[in-house]
C-alpha cells in the first residue's frame, strides 16, 4: 500500500515536469500526464489564437447577428447597438467588395455619460467580429514634435495586440476615448497654438479617413526602423461624455420650437443625445473636418435603475457573475435575494456613475466574505445567501449553509454600501 502511494506521489506532468504533490490535479492519459496548470495555460493560448486567426471576411456576421451578440453583454442602448451593427457590417463589406475604394468609411462617434457602455460596446463588437482591438485615451495625445504621444501611437497599440501582424491589424478596430477633451479651446482663436485641442483633431484627420503612416518598430520616436501601415480599412470609434453638449442641443431645439402654436420642450427626461447634429458638435469645439470623418453619430442614454437591475441579472459580464465565479474557487456558492440587487441598483443610480458603480458597491459588500472565504472552506461552509433586508437597517442579513443545507446562524452581517 505504501509503495503505491509513493509511486503516485512520484508521478509528474509530462509538459511542465511538476510532481503530483505540487499541483492541484494531475490527469492521466494512455502514456502521459498533464496537470491542471498546463491545461489552463493551453486553454488560454487556444482562445487567444481563435480570436485572431479565425478571421474570415467571407462570412461577415449580419447586423442582426451582431446586435444579438451585443445584447448578451450590453443592456439597453438598442439604438446605439443597431447603428454600431450596421456601421460594422457596412465597413467590413466595403473591405471585401470595394476594390476601387469608392465607398467612404463608416467611422463612429459615441456620445454618452460615464458608465453608459461606450467602451463595452466597442470591445464586444470587436469580439464578435474577431478582429484586433486597441483602446487609446485622447487626453494623452499631442501633435508630433510635442511632449506626449503622437497620434500614430494608437496604431502601434493595435499592432501590439496582434503581435505585429500587419495584415490583421489593418482590419482591426481602434477605440479613441475622451475625444471631447480635445475640443477646440477658446484660446485657439488667438495666435497661441492649441497643441492639445484642435491640433490633435487636425493630426487625426488623415489617420481616421485612411492613409499610410510610418510606425516605429523600435518603440521609440528616435528609432530609424519603420513600417508602413495603411489605415483605410481600420474602423475608428471615438467616444466622449461631452459635458455641456446637452445645453447646446436643447437650446437649438427650443429656438426652433418657439412660435405660434408651438411649445418649448424642456422636459428633464428629454433624450438630447439622440438629437445631436454636426453643428452642435462644432459649437462644442470639434472642427468640421473631424466631424466629417465620423459620419455615424450615436447617442447613448443614461441608465435607469431598471437597467442596472437588468445588468446585474442578465449581462454576461455582470459583477454578480464575476464575484460568484471568484468564490467558486474557494468552493463557496453565493446567492443574492432580489432586494439586495434592487438596493445595489438604487445606490448606483444615485451615484450618477452608470454601470461602473455596480462593481464597487457589490465588492464593498463582499469584502468581509472574501476575506473569510478560505476559513469558510475549512469549516465546510458551502453557501452564503444575502437575504431580503428590513428598510430601516444598514446591514444585509445573511444565511450560511453547511452540511447539506443546514442553516447556521452567524453573529455578523454585511454592511450596506453608502454612496
C-alpha positions in Angstrom: 0.0 0.0 0.0 2.8 2.4 0.9 4.6 1.6 -2.4 1.5 2.6 -4.4 1.3 5.9 -2.5 4.9 6.5 -3.1 4.5 5.7 -6.8 1.6 8.1 -7.1 3.5 10.9 -5.4 6.3 10.5 -7.9 4.1 11.0 -10.9 4.8 14.2 -12.8 3.3 16.3 -15.6 4.7 15.4 -19.0 4.7 19.1 -20.1 6.0 21.2 -17.1 7.6 18.4 -15.0 5.8 19.3 -11.8 5.1 16.5 -9.4 1.6 15.5 -8.4 2.1 16.9 -4.9 3.0 20.3 -6.4 -0.3 20.8 -8.4 -4.0 20.6 -7.7 -4.8 17.8 -10.2 -2.8 15.5 -12.4 -4.8 13.9 -15.3 -3.6 10.6 -16.7 -3.5 9.8 -20.4 -2.6 6.5 -22.1 1.1 7.2 -21.9 1.5 10.6 -20.3 0.1 13.0 -17.7 -0.9 16.7 -17.7 -1.5 19.0 -14.7 -4.4 21.5 -14.2 -2.0 24.4 -14.6 -0.8 23.3 -18.1 -4.5 22.8 -19.1 -5.3 26.4 -18.1 -2.4 27.8 -20.0 -3.2 25.7 -23.1 -6.9 26.8 -22.9 -5.8 30.5 -22.8 -3.5 30.1 -25.8 -6.1 28.4 -27.9 -8.7 31.1 -27.1 -6.3 33.9 -27.9 -5.4 32.2 -31.2 -9.0 31.7 -32.1 -9.9 35.3 -31.6 -7.4 36.5 -34.2 -6.5 33.6 -36.6 -10.0 32.5 -37.4 -10.8 35.9 -39.0 -12.9 35.2 -42.1 -14.2 38.2 -44.0 -16.2 36.0 -46.4 -18.6 35.2 -43.5 -19.3 38.7 -42.1 -22.0 38.5 -39.4 -25.2 40.3 -40.3 -26.4 43.4 -38.4 -29.0 41.2 -36.6 -26.3 38.7 -35.5 -24.0 41.4 -34.3 -26.8 43.1 -32.3 -27.9 39.8 -30.8 -24.3 39.3 -29.6 -24.1 42.8 -28.2 -27.4 42.2 -26.3 -25.7 39.5 -24.3 -23.2 41.9 -22.8 -24.7 45.4 -23.0 -28.1 46.1 -21.5 -30.3 48.7 -23.2 -28.9 51.2 -25.7 -30.9 49.5 -28.6 -30.5 52.4 -30.9 -26.7 52.6 -30.4 -26.4 48.8 -30.9 -28.3 49.0 -34.2 -26.2 51.8 -35.5 -22.9 50.1 -34.5 -24.0 46.8 -36.0 -24.9 48.4 -39.3 -21.7 50.5 -39.4 -19.5 47.5 -38.7 -21.4 45.4 -41.3 -21.0 48.1 -44.0 -17.4 48.7 -43.1 -16.3 45.1 -43.5 -18.4 44.6 -46.6 -16.5 47.6 -48.0 -13.2 45.9 -47.3 -14.2 42.7 -49.0 -16.1 44.1 -52.1 -14.9 47.7 -52.6 -11.9 47.2 -54.9 -11.9 50.8 -56.1 -12.3 52.2 -52.7 -15.3 54.4 -53.7 -17.3 53.9 -50.5 -16.4 56.1 -47.6 -15.5 54.6 -44.2 -18.2 54.1 -41.6 -16.4 55.5 -38.5 -18.5 56.1 -35.4 -18.7 58.8 -32.7 -20.3 57.6 -29.4 -21.8 60.3 -27.1 -22.8 59.4 -23.6 -22.1 59.9 -19.9 -19.7 57.7 -17.9 -20.8 54.2 -17.3 -23.3 54.1 -20.2 -21.5 51.3 -22.0 -19.4 53.1 -24.7 -16.2 51.1 -24.2 -18.0 47.8 -23.6 -19.9 48.2 -26.8 -16.7 48.7 -28.8 -14.9 45.8 -27.1 -17.9 43.5 -27.6 -18.2 44.5 -31.3 -14.5 43.6 -31.9 -15.0 40.3 -30.0 -17.9 39.3 -32.3 -16.0 40.2 -35.4 -12.8 38.5 -34.2 -10.7 41.5 -35.1 -7.8 43.1 -33.2 -9.0 45.9 -30.8 -7.0 48.7 -29.3 -8.0 51.5 -26.9 -6.4 54.9 -26.8 -7.1 57.8 -24.5 -7.3 61.1 -26.4 -6.1 63.1 -23.4 -2.6 61.7 -23.8 -2.3 62.6 -27.5 -0.4 65.6 -28.8 0.8 66.9 -32.2 4.0 65.4 -33.5 7.0 67.2 -32.0 5.5 67.9 -28.6 5.8 66.0 -25.3 3.2 63.3 -25.2 2.0 60.5 -27.5 1.8 61.1 -31.3 -1.5 60.1 -32.9 0.4 57.2 -34.7 0.8 55.6 -31.3 -2.7 54.3 -31.5 -1.7 52.2 -34.5 1.3 50.9 -32.6 -1.1 49.7 -29.9 -3.2 47.9 -32.5 -0.1 46.2 -33.9 1.0 45.1 -30.4 -2.4 43.4 -29.9 -1.8 41.0 -32.8 1.9 40.6 -32.4 2.7 43.0 -35.3 0.7 41.0 -37.9 0.2 44.0 -40.3 -2.4 42.4 -42.5 -4.6 41.5 -39.5 -4.1 44.9 -37.7 -5.1 46.8 -40.9 -8.6 45.3 -40.5 -8.9 46.0 -36.8 -10.8 48.5 -34.6 -9.3 51.5 -32.8 -11.3 53.0 -29.9 -10.3 56.6 -29.0 -11.9 57.6 -25.7 -12.3 61.1 -24.2 -12.3 62.7 -27.6 -14.4 65.5 -26.2 -11.4 66.6 -24.1 -9.7 67.6 -27.4 -12.4 70.1 -28.3 -11.1 73.4 -29.5 -10.4 75.8 -26.6 -11.3 79.4 -26.6 -7.6 80.3 -26.8 -7.2 78.6 -30.2 -8.7 81.7 -31.8 -5.6 83.7 -30.7 -2.1 83.4 -32.0 -1.3 80.8 -29.4 -1.1 77.3 -31.0 -3.6 74.9 -29.5 -1.4 71.7 -29.4 -3.7 69.8 -27.0 -7.1 70.5 -28.7 -7.6 71.5 -32.3 -4.0 70.4 -33.2 -4.8 66.8 -32.2 -8.0 66.8 -34.2 -6.0 68.0 -37.2 -3.4 65.3 -36.7 -6.2 62.6 -36.5 -7.9 63.6 -39.7 -5.9 61.7 -42.3 -5.4 58.7 -39.8 -9.1 58.3 -39.4 -10.0 58.9 -43.0 -7.5 56.4 -44.3 -3.8 57.0 -45.1 -0.4 55.3 -45.0 1.5 56.1 -41.8 5.0 55.2 -40.7 5.1 53.3 -37.3 8.4 52.9 -35.5 9.3 49.2 -34.9 11.7 50.1 -32.1 9.0 51.6 -29.8 10.8 54.9 -29.8 10.3 58.1 -31.7 14.1 58.2 -32.3 14.2 54.7 -33.9 15.2 54.6 -37.6 13.3 51.4 -38.2 9.7 52.0 -39.5 7.0 50.0 -41.2 4.2 51.4 -43.4 0.7 50.9 -42.2 -2.5 51.6 -44.2 -5.4 52.8 -42.1 -8.0 52.8 -44.8 -9.6 49.6 -43.6 -9.3 50.3 -39.8 -12.6 51.1 -38.2 -12.3 54.1 -35.8 -14.7 54.5 -33.0 -14.4 57.7 -31.0 -16.3 58.5 -27.8 -16.8 61.0 -25.1 -19.2 62.3 -22.4 -19.3 65.8 -24.0 -20.3 67.6 -20.8 -22.3 70.7 -21.7 -23.3 69.5 -25.2 -26.9 68.8 -23.8 -27.3 72.6 -23.3 -26.3 73.3 -26.9 -28.7 70.7 -28.3 -31.6 71.8 -26.1 -31.1 75.5 -26.9 -31.1 74.8 -30.6 -34.3 72.7 -30.3 -36.0 75.2 -28.1 -35.3 78.0 -30.5 -36.8 76.1 -33.4 -40.0 75.3 -31.4 -40.7 79.0 -30.5 -43.5 80.4 -32.5 -47.3 80.4 -32.9 -48.9 77.1 -31.9 -45.5 75.8 -30.7 -44.4 74.7 -27.3 -40.9 74.5 -25.8 -39.9 71.0 -24.8 -37.9 71.4 -21.7 -38.7 68.1 -20.0 -36.0 66.7 -17.8 -36.2 63.3 -19.3 -35.7 64.6 -22.9 -33.2 62.3 -24.7 -31.0 65.0 -26.2 -28.2 62.6 -27.1 -30.2 61.1 -29.9 -30.8 64.6 -31.5 -27.1 65.7 -31.8 -26.3 67.3 -35.1 -22.9 68.2 -36.6 -23.4 71.9 -35.9 -23.9 71.1 -32.2 -20.5 69.4 -32.2 -18.9 72.4 -34.0 -20.3 74.7 -31.4 -18.9 72.4 -28.7 -15.4 72.7 -30.1 -14.9 69.9 -32.7 -13.7 71.1 -36.1 -16.0 70.4 -39.1 -13.3 68.3 -40.9 -13.0 66.0 -37.9 -16.8 65.6 -37.6 -17.0 64.8 -41.3 -14.7 61.8 -40.8 -17.2 60.4 -38.2 -20.4 60.1 -40.2 -22.2 57.9 -37.6 -23.1 60.0 -34.6 -24.6 57.8 -31.9 -26.1 59.0 -28.6 -26.3 56.7 -25.5 -29.0 57.2 -23.0 -28.3 57.4 -19.2 -29.0 54.1 -17.4 -32.1 53.8 -15.2 -32.5 51.8 -12.1 -34.3 49.1 -14.0 -31.4 49.0 -16.5 -29.0 48.5 -13.5 -31.1 45.6 -12.2 -31.1 44.1 -15.7 -27.3 44.4 -16.0 -26.8 42.6 -12.6 -29.2 39.8 -13.5 -28.6 39.2 -17.3 -25.4 40.7 -18.6 -22.7 38.1 -19.4 -20.2 40.4 -17.7 -22.4 41.1 -14.6 -20.3 41.8 -11.5 -22.6 39.3 -9.6 -21.5 36.5 -12.0 -17.8 37.6 -11.6 -17.8 37.5 -7.8 -19.8 34.3 -7.8 -17.1 32.7 -10.1 -14.3 34.0 -7.9 -15.7 32.4 -4.8 -16.3 29.1 -6.6 -12.5 28.7 -6.4 -13.0 28.5 -2.6 -15.9 26.1 -3.1 -18.3 28.6 -1.9 -21.7 29.4 -3.5 -23.2 32.8 -3.4 -26.9 33.7 -3.8 -28.5 37.1 -3.8 -32.0 38.0 -2.8 -34.0 40.4 -5.1 -33.9 43.2 -2.5 -30.1 43.1 -2.4 -30.0 43.5 -6.2 -32.5 46.3 -6.1 -30.6 48.1 -3.4 -27.3 47.9 -5.3 -29.0 49.2 -8.4 -30.6 52.1 -6.5 -27.3 53.1 -4.9 -25.5 53.0 -8.3 -28.3 55.0 -9.9 -28.0 57.8 -7.2 -24.2 57.9 -7.6 -24.5 59.0 -11.3 -21.5 57.0 -12.4 -23.5 54.5 -14.5 -22.8 50.7 -14.6 -19.2 51.3 -13.3 -20.7 51.9 -9.9 -22.1 48.5 -9.6 -18.8 46.8 -9.3 -17.5 48.9 -6.4 -20.8 48.6 -4.5 -21.0 44.8 -4.8 -17.4 44.2 -4.0 -17.6 46.5 -0.9 -20.5 44.5 0.4 -18.5 41.3 -0.1 -15.1 42.2 1.4 -15.9 40.5 4.7 -16.9 37.3 3.0 -14.0 37.2 0.6 -11.6 37.8 3.5 -13.0 34.8 5.3 -13.5 32.6 2.3 -10.6 30.3 3.0 -11.7 29.9 6.6 -15.3 29.1 5.4 -13.9 26.3 3.2 -12.2 24.7 6.2 -15.5 25.0 8.2 -17.4 23.1 5.5 -19.5 26.1 4.7 -21.0 25.6 1.2 -23.3 28.5 0.5 -23.9 32.1 1.6 -27.1 33.9 0.7 -27.8 37.6 1.1 -31.4 37.8 2.5 -34.0 40.4 2.0 -33.4 43.2 4.5 -35.6 45.5 6.6 -35.6 49.0 5.2 -34.6 50.6 8.5 -31.3 48.9 8.9 -27.9 49.4 7.3 -26.7 45.8 7.0 -27.5 42.8 4.9 -28.6 39.8 6.9 -27.0 36.6 5.5 -27.7 32.9 5.7 -24.8 30.5 6.0 -25.4 26.9 4.8 -23.2 23.9 5.8 -23.5 20.1 5.9 -26.3 19.6 3.4 -28.1 23.0 3.6 -28.4 23.1 7.4 -28.7 26.8 8.3 -26.0 28.0 10.7 -26.6 31.4 12.4 -23.7 33.8 12.3 -23.1 36.8 14.6 -22.2 39.2 11.9 -23.9 40.7 8.9 -22.7 42.6 5.8 -22.8 46.4 5.8 -24.8 48.0 3.0 -22.7 50.4 0.9 -23.5 54.1 1.1 -22.9 56.2 -2.0 
